[in-house]
Amino acid sequence: MRLWNNCALFVLLLASFTLGAQDSPSSGAAPDSTAQHSSTTPEPRKTVDLTPGANGQLSPDQIRRLMQEVSDKDQQNDEKRKDYTYIKREEEHTLDGKGKVKNTEIRTREVLMAYGEQVERLIAKDDKALSEKDAAKEEARIQKIVDKRKKESKSDREKRLKKEEKEREDDRKFVSEVSAAYNFRLVGSEVIDGRDTYVIDCDPRPGFQPRSKEAKVLSKVRGRIWIDKAERQWVKLDAQLLDTISFGLFLARLHKGTRIVAEQTRINDEVWLPKHESVKVDVRVALLKNFNVDADVTYRDYKKFRTDTKIVGVGEVPETQP
C-alpha cells in the first residue's frame, strides 16, 4: 500500500478500537471460496444495559462497557467481512508548503479474497482503465502470487497461520487497554444514514499507565465515535493526533494535527463494511522532505462471493422484481 495509506490505517485502527480486526490488504490474487478462516473471535459479551439513570444520562461505567462491547462486535464482524469483495478508489493530493495541490494520483483497486486473506488488484489509474500492457503486467503479478500460494506446503501454511494468530492475539491485548486509556463522554445522539447513533467523545485519561509499549500511543489520540444504537457497531469515527507518533523503526512520523474521518455502512443486514475515509496527514519520513497529503477513499460494489445474495447498502433502493 502507499505510504499515506499505511499511516492512515495505523491511526484509524488505533482510534476506532479495531486494531488488528481488519487484515491489511496485500496485492494481487483472485478469490478462493474454499478458504478456511483461521482467526478466532471473542466470546459475545453480555449486552450492556443502557437505561439512563435518574439524571437522564448514561453513567461512565455504562459507556465504558459499551465501548468494550463495540470492540467485541467489530472483531466478530471481521469474519463476515471476509465473505465480501468490493471496489476501493483512493484519491491522493500532495500539497505544497502553501497548501495548494501540486500533484494528484488516483488508484482504483478490486479487493478480493484469496486463501483466507484480503488481496488487491489494481484496475484503474486516474479513473482510466489500465493499458493492455499494464493490465498484462498486473495479471502476471497476480498469477505469480496465486501460484506461490497454491504451492505452499502444509508446514509453511501452518507456520503462516500461527504467525497471523499471534499477531491477532497481540492486537487483542492492545485493544484491551483502550477502555482504561480513555475517558468516554456521551455528548448526544445523531441519525446517520437513517440509523440512530450514540455520539461519544474519547479523551485520553490523565495518568494512564500502559501495560505494553505499543499502548503508549493511546495517550496521543483523541476522537469522537458514532455507535449504532441497535447493532452496537461503530458507524463513524473522527480521530485526531494530539502529539507526534513515530513508528516503523522510527522511520515514519505522524505529526500533531493529523486527522481521519471514517464511515462504515450496513450491508445485506448482516455486516458492516467501509464506506468512506477522509484523511489529512502531515508525514515525515527519514531522509525525505516534508510533504502534506489530503486523501479521500471511497468503497463500492460490495458482492458476497460465497452466495448469490442481492447486495443492498444503506441508502440504496432495492430493485423491484417483476
N, C-alpha and C positions, 0 to 999 in steps of 0.2 A: 504494500500500500504506500501511497505518497506520504511524505513527511508530515504534512499538516494533519492527515487523517489519523496517523499513529498518535499524534499529540492529542487530537480531539477525542479519540476513542479513550485515551487514558483518563482525561478529565471527566468525560461523560460517564464512563462506567464507575469511576470513583464517586462522583457526586450523586449518581442515581441509585447507589447501593446495589448495583448489579455487576460489579466487577467479577469477571470470570463466567458470568451467566451466558453471555453471548460469545461463541467462538469467533475469533478474528478470522475473516475470510482470507484464504490464500488464493493463489492464482491458478486458473485452469480447470480442466476436467468436466465431466458430464455427470448427471445424476445417476445414482445407483440405488434403486428402490429396495434392494435386498440388504442394504447396510444395517448393521446392528448398532443400537445406541448403547454405549458402554458407560455413560455417566450415571451417577446416582443423584437423586434429588432428596431434599429433606422431607421428613415426615410432616404431613399437613399440621400446622399449628392451629389450635382451637381458635375459632373466630372471635375476635375481640368484641366485647360488648361496648358499643359506642353511644349508649344512652347518656345524654348530657346530665350534669349534676344540677343541684338546686339553683346554681347561678346561670344555668343555661349553657355552660361551657364544658368541653372535654377536659379531663384532668391531664397533667403532664404524663402520668403513667399510662393512661389510655392511648395517648398519641404515640408514646414510645413503643408500646406493644403493637400498635397499628403499623408502625414502620417496620417492625420485625416481621409481621405478617406479610407486608408488601414484599419484603426481601425474599421470603419463602415462596410466595406466589410467583415471583419473577423467575426463580430457579425452576419451578415446576413448569412454567410457561416455556422455558427454554427447550424442553423436549419436544413440544408441539411446533416450535419454530422450525425445527429440523425437517418437518414434513413439507415445507413450502419453498418454492423458487420465486424469484422476483427480479425486477429491473431497478438498478441504482444509478442515478445520474448525479455526478459531482461537478459542481461549477466552482472554480477556484480563481480568485482575483488577487494578484500580487500588487501591492501598493507601494508607491514611492514614499519618501520622507514627509511629503505634504499630504499623504492620504489619498492621492489620486491613483486610479488604476493604470498600471503600466503594462500589465500582461494578464490575459485571461485564458484559462485552459478548461476544457470540458471533457470529461470522460464518462462514458456510459457503459455499464457492465451488467451482465446477466449473472445473478448469484444463484448457484445451484448446489446440490448435494452430491458428494462422491465418497463412497465408502465411509459414510457416517460423519463427514465434516463438510463445512461450507467451503466452496471454492468460487472463483470469479472468472468470467470470460469477458474480455474486452470486445464490445460490439460496435462502438462508435467513438469518434473523436470530433469535438466541436460540433456535435449534433449531426455529423455526417457519417454514413456507413463506412467501414474500413475499405480501403482499396483491395483489389484482388490479391495483390502482393502481401499486404499487411494481414489480410484475413487468412491467407495460406500459412503465414508465419505463426499466427495465433493458433490455428488448428494443429500445426506441427508441435507447438509447445504443449498444447493441451494433451495431445496423444502421447507425448513423452511422459507426462505426469501420470496419465491413466495406465500406461504400460508398466511404469515403475511400481505403481500401487498393486497392479494385478500380480506382479511377480514377487510381491512381498511375502517372505516366509512366515510361517506360523510364529516362530520365536521372535522375529522382528516386529510382527503385529502386536504380540503380547507386550513387548517392551514399550512400543509406542503408546498403547492403550494405558499401560501402567503409569507412564510418564504424564499422560494427559490427565489421568485421575488424580495424580499427586498435585498437579497444578490446580485442578478444581478444588481440591481439599484445602490447599493454601489460600485460594481465593475465598473460600467459605470462612476460614479463620479470620481473614481480613474483614469481611463483611460483618462478622460477629462483633467487631469493635465499634461499628458505626453508632449503635444505639447509645454507647457510653461516650462517644466523641462529640455529640451534638445536643444542644437544647432545641427542642421542637416546639413550635408555637402555631396553633391553628389560627389563621387570620381571616377565614371566611369560607364561602362556598362559591363555586362558579360552574356554569354549564359549558362544556366543551364538546362539540360535535353531537349535541343532543344528550349528553351524559352528565349527570350530576357529579361533581367532584369536591373533595375537600382540598383547600389550599393551605399548605403548611410551610412555614419558614424554618430553615435549618441553619442555625448559627453555631459555630464551634464553641464548645464548652470550655471555659477557662479552667486551667489546672488539669486538663485531660492527660493521663499518663498511658500512652500506647504500650501494648504488650509486644508488639512486633515492630521492626524497623520500618516496614512499609506503611504502617498506620500513622506514622508521624505526619504524613502529608494531609491527613484529615483536618488538622487544625488550620490549614491554609485554603480551605474551600468552603464557601458559603453558597447556599442555594434556596430555591423555592420549588416545591414539588406539588403537583396536582394529582390526587389519588381518586380513582373511580370509586364512588361510594358502594356500588353494588358488587363489583368484581374485586375490590381491594388490589388493583393493579395501578402502577403509575401511568399517567396519561401524558403529562407534560413535565418538563424539567427546565429550570433556568439556573445555571450554575456559574459562579464567578470566582476567580482566584484572588485571594487576599494578599498573597505573597508569591514570590518566585519558587517554582518547583523544578528541581533537577532530576533527571532520570536517564536511563540508558548509559550507565557508567559515566554519568555526568557530562555526556557529550551534547545533550539537548536540554533546553530550559524552556519552561512555560512561565511567562512573566506575569506579574501582578496586573490584574485587569482583564486577563483572558476570559472570554465569556462564551458559553454554549447554551443554546436553546434547542431542546429536542422534544419531539412528539411521537407518540405511538397511536395506533388505531386498532380497533377490534375487527377481526376478520372471521367470517363464517360462524360468528357467535361461539368461537371456541379458542381463539388465540389472539394475543396482542403482538403486532408487528410494527417495525419502524415506519414512520410516515414522513417526517421532515426533520432536518437538523440545520441550524444556522450557527456558524462558527466565526468568531473574530479572534485571531490568535497573533500574538507577537512572539515569534520563536527565534531563539538564538542558538545556533549550532557551532560547536568549536571549529575554529579555522575559517568560518564563513561569516559574511557580513550580516547585519541585522536585516530582517525583512518582515513586513506585515502581510497578513493574509486574511481576506474575507472569503468565506466559503459557504456554499449552500448545497445541501444534499437532499434529494427527493427520492422516494421509493414508490413503485407502482407495479401493476400487473402481477399481483400475487396469484400463484397457482399451487394447488395441493397436488403434488406429483404422485402421491400414493393412491389417490382416488380420482374420480371424475366429478367431484363436487363443484357446483357453481360457486365462484368466488364473489362475495358481496362485501364491500368495505363500508365503513361509516360514511354516510352522506351520499352513497350511491343508491340508485333506484333499481330494484331487480327487474329484469326483463319479463314482460307479460307473455305467458305461454298461450299459444292459440288453442 
